[in-house]
């Protein structure tokens, strides 16, 4: 889930960013944001094929092809070194890939980052590649190189024209800040009108603010955010997270024609967070928005029940009350009349579809359960259960 210090690309073909960035990888064990991918190669396959959420997609999509070319190049390089090939397969075999997201795709929740990180990791297992996969994942989706690692991860922009130094590194492992919690407030599961890649490229071409931000603001913020993470300083962490989200969306409005990813409900969430913090006299919750209307809210474990109650008060569920909160269990907490008055909002039922409560987690994991495999013995997707 890319969350802070977002920016555009200086090279769209190699997917090289104009600035470094930071993200957090979310846990996969809860009913949260997760991508599952199965890949298989066979001499019986006549062509490369891919299915996403049960639907066959165009395997010739340029970024997907870039990933396949890079992983096969690394596999050939491994064989040419004379190392023993751990897998009895031929690089001339075609590959079948099936992938499933359990969260909205192309809705501003980093589905492409999760998808391409999982794809790169899965293909590496199939082809016996054990080298750094940053470039493989990055060629699919820039943010995906960060999602190859757990915890808090930096994508270093690098300086080389060939992008070999534009790689991900872990800033802190998932165990570093055990009290940190993440709430995903899903406002819309609809596909965005303007995709992240197209939007960012337009911003690079037309927004003076984006260039100023990349050159004059981001380097210091990267250093400060790294310090906040390492010291587990939630006050600094939360304020910087919100400021950077706000500035990212300011560059979207500075783009010509302007891009607006936030909805009225998104702005009401921003209002709620600031009211909540003002009532407590400190930063207890912090929002960030990627290229979409859905909010990612950071807080500490002991604040979760009260903030969830505040969200339920301001955005009561219309008809799915029993399914409104997913993921980690949250104990019910009543709000005082004084606190409700301090929030100063008119409840708008149904504005938030559901909440996912989760925490920081590891990178890609291998699933040993054969029932979790998405492809059957014939190399085709298994029927949906």
Secondary structure, DSSP 8 states (H G I E B T S, - for coil): -EEES---EEETTTTEESS-EEEE-B-SSSSSS-EEEEEEEETT--S-EEEETTEEE-TT-HHHHHHHHHHHHHHHHHHHTT---SS---TTSEEEEEEEESS-SSSSS-HHHHHHHHHHHHHHHHHT--S--HHHHHHH-GGGGGGGSSSEEEE---S-TT-TT--EEEEE-TTTTTTEEEEEEES--S--SS-HHHHHHHHHHH-HHHHHIIIIIHHHHHHHHHHHHHHT-HHHHHHHHHHHHHHHHHHHHHSSS------HHHHHHHHHHHHHHHHHTS--EEEEE-SSS-EEEEEEGGGHHHHHHHHHHHS--SS-GGGSEEES--------HHHHHHH-----TTSS-EEEEEEB--S------GGG-SB-TTSSB----
